Amino acid sequence: MAQAKSSPKKKPGRPAKSAAKKSGRQTAAKKPVKAAAKPKAAKARPAPPKKAPSKKTPTGAVAQKAAPDKPALKKEAARKQSAPPPAKPVEKKSVAVSAAPPSSKPAAPPAAEPARSRVKILPREFLMALATTIKNSIAPMIKEARGREIVGSAVSGDSTFEVDRVAEKALLTFLKNARIPLAYYSEDSGYTTFTNAQPQNLLLVDPIDGTRAAKSGFEGCVISIATTRVIERPCMADVDSALVLELMGDRVFYAERGKGARVVQGDHIKRPKLSKNTSLEMLAWAMTVPARPAELIFQTAAKLVDVSSLKGGFFACNSTSFSLTRLVTNQLDACVDFANRYYRDIPQLVHDKFINAGRGNVIGVEPYDLAAGLLIAQEAGAIVTDAYGRDFNDVLLLDSSVDNQRSVIAAANAELHEKLLRFFDTRINQCEQLLKMSAGGGN
């Protein structure tokens, strides 16, 4: 699409010459070409539409469309006046034909919106069939607590277990057999597509969110799927729908943006049920632990653990989507993963701690961890921000770099969220001051 626009802009004063050359194919004698322009233009009109869809370069298509428009004008019209009129309709036509947003920044916004409005979101039944296929492929391994062998590393640097490999293979096979124009991004495979046509939908899939629980046969593991119709640089705000399926249970969580969330168990559809508790002493909450520096996160959360563990409950958790969906079932009042704030605030002081905890990698909340559970929790009415109190709208969905990782403070209601945000903000600032002082840079 970017090429289509650049064609008329480079030589705005000389389109008639290029049209004459292409229609007459003679450059030596200009007068005969002009005399024969009318009959040749009538024959040439059907040809350009046939070539335009088949050619990869839209520039040629634009030039051929401009040619029949020129002979249609009167000979008495000046060349400078005839050049601008075909330029505008060509721009509109090229936008409509292009299915993929180009790399050109000015052209991308007008093309993305019409394309998205024409494409339907993937049906819930499709997402459910995909999740069920993955679940069936690994169910025996989970029940027998198998699949603990480490067979590789994910794009984020996290460990890939045998059970992850089996789930990823089931995902790949299902989408190949579906034969529809889509792409997907997963923890272990990164970005993948199966069609020569422009993908119309993008799936963000974590085949097992909570692998450590799955390989040990514990409940805290789910299949997480989020969808978007934005293909070029999609953000968290572009997520259209989400589905989370329990691996050890039979509940399905589903949400569409702006349409609320629902919980399906067997043949029953249930409304989300969020806790109204605002007391820290009665707080039932979970904190994400894997590859987070224990000396940082437990020092930060220690007081809250002491306050809540007797009358409420503290749980160490390995799955972001599992924790967020427990807000929807009223099993948890809150869930947190604040480690990334340390890495953003004082990276020079904590980098080695994260590297040691992640066994060579800085590991945190990735977009594929968060996307599905976030939409479901928010559509159910929960409050979810990072540890600074900011939303996730600008988080890139296809970026698994350290810079794109985030922290999470999630609560079932606004009052509780505010209390937790203040608590962790205070504790993190205190701990950071202690670290700076011990490093000799405190003030």
C-alpha positions, 0 to 999 in steps of 0.5 A: 500500500505504501508503494501505491501511494508513492507512485503518483507523488514522485512525478506529479507533473509528468503522469501523461508521458508515462501513461502514453508510453505504457498504452502506446508502447512507442516513445519515438513519435509522440503525435501518432501516439496521441492520435491513437490514444482514444481507441487504444484506451478503450481496449486497454481498460479491462487489462489492468484490473486483471493484473492488479490482484495477481501482481505483488507490486501495487505500483504497476497496478496504480500506473495502469489504472491511471492510464485509462483515466488520462485518455478519458479526459479531453485533449484540451485539459492541461497536463498539470490539471489532469494529474491531481484528479487520478491521484486521489481515487488511486489512493482510495482504491489502493487502501481498499485492495490492501489487506495487510497494513504496510510498514509505512507509518502514515498509511497504517492507521487508515488501512488497519481500521477498515480491515479490522472492521471487515474481519470477524473475531474467531468463534468461541467454538473454535477456541474451545475446540483448540483448547480441548485438543491440547488438553486431551493430548497432555491429560494422561501426562498430567494425571500421572505426573509425567513430562518433567524432562527439560527439552529446551527453552522458550523464547522468553528463556523459561524452561521447556518441559516434555509436557510443553513439547507435547502441548505445542505439537497438538497446537501446531497440528490443530491449526495446520488442519484448520486451514484458515488465514491466521497466525499465532504466537506461543511461548515455545514457538514464537510467531508462526503462520500457515498460509500464504494469504494475509492472516486475518486473526492472530492467536496468542497462546500459552498451551500450558500456563503453569507448567510446573503445576501441570508436570506435578499433577497440581491444579494450578495450570490452564490453557490460555488463548487470546485473539486479536484482528490487529496483525501489525504491532498489536497491543494489549488493548487490541485483544478481542476475546479470550478463553482459559480452560482448566487442565485439572478441572472442567471450567472454561472462562470466556470473555469478549471485549465490551461484552463481559465475562462468563464461566462455563462448567459442564452445561451450566453458564455462571456469572463471575463472582468477585470478592467484596473483601477489603480487609488485608487481615482477611485477604486470600491472595497469591504471589507469582514465584518462579524465577523471581528473586526470593530475597526481594519478593518475600522481603517485600511481601513479608508483612502482608503474609504475616497479616493475612496468612491466619484469617485469610490465606497466602498462596505461591502461584506459578500461573498468571492466567490461573491466578487472575481467573481465581478472582472471577470464581471468588477463590482469591481476593487478589494476586500480585507479581511485583518483581518487575518493578524492581528491575525497572527502578534499580536495574543496576542493583538487581540484575544479577539477582534476576539472572541467578533466579532465572538461571541465566535469564531475566524472567517475568510476566510476558504478554502471552502469560497475561493477555487472556486472563487480563481481559477475562478479569477486567470484563468480570469487574476486577481491577488490574494494573501494574505495580505503578498503578498503570494499565497495560493498553500499550504492551506489545503482544508479540514482544517477549523481550525484558523491556516488555515485561510487566508487574501485576497488582490485581484485586477483586474490587477497587478499594482492595486494589488501592490498599494493595497498591499503596502497601507494595509501593511503600514496601518497594520504596523502602527496600530499594532505599536499603539496597541503595544504602548497602551498595553505597549509593543511598541518599 
